[in-house]
Amino acid sequence: MRIMLLVLIMLLYLIARSFFVTKHGSRLRTVLTIMDHLDDETTFYNHAEEIIQGCDTPEYLNKALVLKMFGDAYFRKGDLLQEDLEKLQVDALYNAGGKINPNDHEDSWFYLFLAIPNKLYHTGSVDLIAPLYDALDKHAEVLDQMLVVKLGREAKKFYEGTDDLGAAFFQQLLDGDYPGYRYNKHLIGIYKNIAEAFLTRIALNEGKGIPEESLPGLRAFQQSTLGNRWLKELGVELPAEPEEIPEPEETIEEPDQEDSTEEDKGL
């Protein structure tokens, strides 16, 4: 009887968990559709507001608001970005139901600490970066354990032209030296690509060329939508790949008839 009860409890748990994961995935896919409309400003804002109004939990409402904030930066709506920043409840993205876990919405931290500031840098709105970080700094005790947040803080040095422009940490990240930070293992490659892009921009600013050893990684990064946009925003233009010269095809020369022997002729 006890075994049957345990089995029943386990089944109920699995069913509930499956429902939660399915619902979570559905909500996430719905929120992400906001980014499908960056080609048209009016459509983007109409769709973003529709999604935000339809969110039934604080975490997904704020997740949608973060994407709308990226649109504010993208469409150069500084005043609207400030308004949305004031509405943003950062704690809703790491404290759902009283359980503190910043890992669940790492993509939101990516937009807040990296994508939005980089867009502001690209559009010449560097003055809007500091207020964004000021709002996020109130949650540093929880967020500073995330690698993406550390990368964003170092990027801020680059945007503002302070300290070593983040170069030391960017190199550490490329070298695999980032102990103690939490991150999604599927995103570490992107973080390293971004660090390499910043190092390249710093080298170019110093009058140096792009290191040959960096070109393969940068070219691979450029092939993605994110990478292509990131390099453009930093003003990193990669040299054209050298054309491969095809090797000449080997030809089999017929032996001179006068030199051939009866054995050569198969006789």
Sequence and secondary structure as in RCSB ss.txt:
>XXXX:A:sequence
MRIMLLVLIMLLYLIARSFFVTKHGSRLRTVLTIMDHLDDETTFYNHAEEIIQGCDTPEYLNKALVLKMFGDAYF
RKGDLLQEDLEKLQVDALYNAGGKINPNDHEDSWFYLFLAIPNKLYHTGSVDLIAPLYDALDKHAEVLDQMLVVK
LGREAKKFYEGTDDLGAAFFQQLLDGDYPGYRYNKHLIGIYKNIAEAFLTRIALNEGKGIPEESLPGLRAFQQST
LGNRWLKELGVELPAEPEEIPEPEETIEEPDQEDSTEEDKGL
>XXXX:A:secstr
 HHHHHHHHHHHHHHHHHHHHHHHHHHHHHHHGGGGGTT HHHHHHHHHHHHHH  SHHHHHHHHHHHHHHHHHT
T HHHHHHHHHH  GGGGTEETTEE GGGGHHHHHIIIIIHHHHHHHTT GGGHHHHHHHHHTTHHHHTTBHHHH
HHHHHHHHHHT TTTTHHHHHHHHTT  TT B  TTTHHHHHHHHHHHHHHHHHHTT    GGGHHHHHHHHTSH
HHHHHHHHHT                     TTT  TTTTT 
